[in-house]
Amino acid sequence: MSVPVMILRGGTSKGAYFLRDDLPSEPGARDRLLLSIMGSPDPRQIDGIGGGHPLTSKVAVVSRSADPAADVDYLFLQVQVEQARVSAEQPCGNILAGVGPFALESGLVTASGPVTPVRVRMVNTGALAVVSVPTPDGRPEYSGDTALSGVPGTAARIEVEFRDTAGSVAPGLLPTGRESDDLDGVPATLIDNGMPVVLIAASSVGVTGYETPTRLEYDERLRARIETLRLKAGELMGLGDVSRTTVPKMCLIAPPAHGGTLSTRMFIPHRVHTSIGVLAAVTVGTAVAMPGSVAFTAISGTIRLEHPGGFSDVVVDLAAGRSAVVSTARLLLQGRVFPRQTLEGVVTHG
């Protein structure tokens, strides 16, 4: 048994992209197959194509869309590395950047000029995005001069515009109805503009906000404190018991250190992101533009978020409900993957 697959880097993540019709239609069978393909559960994913890290254990399932407002449907699945679990609680904006090229490469969308806009319905939330892919010769162009922090070299510029992403998972942009809440004595902003995120000042939990991801991950006291706050925030955000889910993400913020707007360290939720996810960046950028939030900064235009790998730029227009990011993507492999034939003890979450 083998399955057609493309592997693309999308933004600062890497994922396996599949056509929906090439996978089982029943979610449990699909997830068991994907766990086998990616090599989970195993910290190295040595018997699969996953990279042993949440940022490289991602899957996109893509199909033509029946929605007249979209060209393709995109279901994002996070394949857990060390657990036999597949989760679909939220989309991934990094992998989304690769959906446009994948749709063109697989024939779901036909190029329509020097730049082809691919309208994407994010199945996880129902929100719409437009991924604008350079297609100067009728095919995706991957070479270019756009640099992305956390990615070596440069590549072709891909613009990703998000529409109506407020309350993608939580019930509303501000699930509690407040710009700032109290989490066990810690001021926090609980917000969802494409990704449920909890923003707190790094100093409120005893760190600077400039530490490396490794240092933060090895601080057991800090991780326990962050998880306690996350569980409480999940309840306040209407997400229920989030102990077994990947949202909300926890973002430690600090004043900028390198000329940006804000410094960030993002727990996703138990590892620390080496940069910042696209939809998380949009949500954090929204908080930066929102008076009364713990991250508010009186700034107009582009918001530059510093992170361990450099920076990410987002543009947020609260009045128009519009947000966009600049990204890149690259096709790495096209072929067939051979999964293991047996896997037991799978827990799936759709």
N, C-alpha and C positions, 0 to 999 in steps of 0.2 A: 504494500500500500504506500502511495506517495501522494503529496498534495502540492499543487502549484502555489508558489509563493514569490513575492518580491520583498527584499529587505531594503529599506530606505532609512537614511538619517533624516529626521525631521526636526529642525531647530537644534536643540541640544540633547535630543533623545534619539534612540534607534529602535526600530520596530519591524515586525513581520506583518506584511500587508497581504490580505487574502480577499478574493472575491467571495461574497456570501454564498453563492451557489456551489462553491468548492468545499464547503464545510457542512457538517450535519446541521439540519434545521432545528433539532431538539437541543435546547441550551445545555443540558447536562452532558450529552454525548459530545457536543461541540467543545465544551470546556475540558472534558477529559482528554480529547484529542490535542487541544492546545497545550495543556500541561505536559503531555508527552513530547510534543514538538519542541517546546521551549526547554525541556529538561528539568522541570520542577516536580517534586521538591528536592532541591539540592543546592547548597550555598554557591557552588561553582557552575551549576547547570551544565555539568561536563558532558552529559549524554543528550544534549539538545542544542538549539541555536541561540538560547538566551545568553546574556553576557554576565550573569551573576550579580546584577545590580538592578534595582527597580527602574532605572532610566534606560536599561537595555533589555527589559523583559516586558515589552509592550506589544500589543496586537491591534491592528486596524482591520475591521471587517467592512467591506465596501460593496455597494450595489447601486444600480439605477434607482432613482427615487420616484415614488408615486406622487410626491408632493409637487404641485405645479410651481412652487417657489424655489425648488431645489433641483439640481442635476443629479446628485448622488446622495445616498444615505451613508453615514459613517458611524459605526459602533466601535467605541474604544473599549478594550478589555485589558486590565492590568493583571498580568500573570504573576502571582506571588512567587518569590524566589525559593524560600525555605519552607513554604507551606503549600499543600495541594489545594490551592484556592485561586479562583479567578473572580475578579470583581469588576463591576460595571457601574459603580456609584457615580462616577463623573467622567467627562470627556478629558482628552489631553490635547492642549493647544499645540504642543511641539509636534506630536504625531500628525495633527491636523495639517500642518504645513506640507507634509508629504502626501496628503490625500489628493491634492490637485494634480501633482505629477503622476501619481499612481492611476488616477482616473483617466488621464490622457494616455499613459503607457498601455493600459489594459483595454482601451477602446470604449470605455464608458462615456467619454466626452471627446468631441472632435475639436481640434485647435481652430481658433477663429480670429487669427491675426497675430500681430507681434506679441501681444499679451492676451492670454485666454483666462477670463474669469470663470472659475468653477464654483458653482453655488452648492454648498454642502449643508445638509441637515444633520446635526449631531444627535444621533438616536438616543444617546444617554439622557439628554435633557430636552430635546425638541427644538433647541435654539438653532439659528441659521448663521452661517459664516460664508464669506466669499474669499476664496483663495485665488489670487491673481498670479498666474504662472507665465513666465516669459516663454514664448513659442515662436521665435523668429523664422524658423524653417518648417513650421507645422508640427514640431515635436518639442517636448520640454527641453529647455536649455539649462544646464546645470553649472556651467562655468560663468564666473562673473567677478566683480570686485567688491561685493558686499561682505564685510567682516561681521562675524557673530561671536561674541564672547563665549568661550568654552568650546569653540569649534576651530580646529587648525585651518589656516589658510583662508581663502575667500571663495564665494560662490555667487550664483545668480540671485538677484533680489526677488523675494516672494513677499507680497503684501497679504496680510491676513486681517480682514475686517470682520468684526463681530457685531451682530445685530440682536437686540432684545435678549441679552444674556443675563439680565438682572433676575435673581432668584432661580438660577439654573438647577440647583438641588434643594436648597433651603427655600422656605416660603417667603420670598421677597429679597430685594437688595439688602435691606436691613431687617433680618428676621425678627429681631426683638422690637423694632420700631424706634430704636435709639442709635445715635451715632457713637455712643460710648456706654459701656456696661462695666459693672464691677464683677470680676472673677476672683472670688476669695481674696479680696483686697487689692487685686491687680487691675488697673484701668485697662480696658480692652475694647477694640472695635470688632464686632462680629458682622461680617459682610460677605455677600455672594454676588459677584458680577461675572459669572462664568465658572467660578470655583469657590466653594465655601472656605473662607480664611478667617483666622483669628489673629489680629495684630496686637502685640504687646511690646512695650519698651524692653529692650534687652536688660537694661539696668534694673528693671523691676524683678528680675529673677536672678540677679547677681552676676551677670556677665556683661561684657562690653558691646557685643554685637559685631565685633570684628574678628572673632576667633575663626579658625579653620573648621570645616565640617568635621574632620577627624577629632579635633579637640572637643567639640561640642558633643559628639557621639559617645566619647569615652567618659563624659561627666555623668555618672549614673544618678547623682543627686539631681542634676538639672533635668535629665530625661524623665525622671519620675515626677518632678514638679510640672514639667510641660504636659505630661500625659494626664495628670490630675486636672489641670486647667482645661485641657482639650475635652475630657469627658464631661465636665460641667458645661463647657461652651456648646457641646453637641446637644445637650438637653435644652439649653436656652434657645438654640437655633431651630428647634423643632425637628432635629434629626434623630432623636431618641438615644438609645445606647449605642455609642460609636466605638466601643472597645474593639470590635471586630471589623471596622470599616476604615477606609483610608482618608475619610473626610470627617471633620474639617482639617485643613492644614494649619500649622502654627507658624506664624511669622514673627521673628524677633526683629525689631527695628531700632535704628540708632541714627544719629546725625551723619550726613555723608562724610566720607573720608577722602574721596578722590574727585571732588568737583561735581558730583551728581546731585540728585534731589534727596535721596534717602538711602541708607544702607540696610540691607536685608539679609536674614539668615532663615531659610525656610525648612521646617521639619515636615516630612512628607509621608506619614507623620512621625515615624520612628528613626528613620535615617535623615540626614541633612543634605538637602539638594546642593550639588556642586555649583549650580547657578540659580535659576528660578524658572518654574514652568510658565508657559505663555499665558494661560488663563489665570494662573495665580498672579502673574505680573499685572494683568489687566485689572484684577480685583484690588490688588494693593495700590495700583495707580489711581483707581477710583477713590480709595480712601484718602490718598494724598490730596485729591481735588475736593474733598468733602469737608466743609466747615464742621467743626465739632468732633471729628474723628481723632483718634490718638496720633494719626500720621499726617494730619492736615498741614499743608504748606501752601502759602499764598503764592502760587506759581501758575503761569499760563503757558500754553504750548506743550512742548514735549516734556514728559516726565522721565528722568533717567534714574533707574533703580540700580544701585550698586549691589553686587552679590559676590560670592567667593570666586567666580570665574571671570569677573569683569563687570559688565553692565547690560541692562536691557532697556530699550526705549519704548515707551507706550504713549499714545495720544488718546485722551479721554475727553469727551464732550458730554457732560451730564445732562444738559438740557435736551440735546438731540438723541440721547441714548445710544451714542456711537463710540466705539473704541477700536483701535487698530494697533497692530504691531508689525515690525519688519522682521522677516525671518529668511531662512534659506533651507534648501533640502537637496538631497542627492541620492540617486538610485545606486545602490551598492551591489545588488545581486538579483538575478532573476533565474528561477529554476524550479526544482521540485524538492520537497523536504520529506524525509522518511522518518515517521514517528515510531517510538516504541509501541509495541502491540498491547501491552497490559499496563494498567495503573489502577490501584485500589485506594480507597480511603479519601476520595475526592470530595471536597466541599465547594460548592459553587454558589455564587451570589449574583443574581441578575438584576 
